[in-house]
């Protein structure tokens, strides 16, 4: 992507193809978060309310396991609530 609009479009398309039901955040075009978390080419993190990394998935594509993070969330956070399922588009 050449700008943030294109980046958000690519993320939206990927989210739809993978049928992800959790919120997905997109890094700014400067890749600051990628630099901090080494998310390339893809990686899943859960950040706790305290701002610390609570779960760090392995780097993809082979370590990209949405079902693994979903199981972790169910075990450590609990099942999704109706309100949590209604995240903004």
HELIX and SHEET records of a PDB file:
HELIX    1   1 UNK A    4  UNK A   18  1                                  15    
HELIX    2   2 UNK A   32  UNK A   37  1                                   6    
HELIX    3   3 UNK A   66  UNK A   76  1                                  11    
HELIX    4   4 UNK A   82  UNK A   85  1                                   4    
SHEET    1   A 2 UNK A  45  UNK A  47  0                                        
SHEET    2   A 2 UNK A  53  UNK A  56 -1                                        
END                                                                             
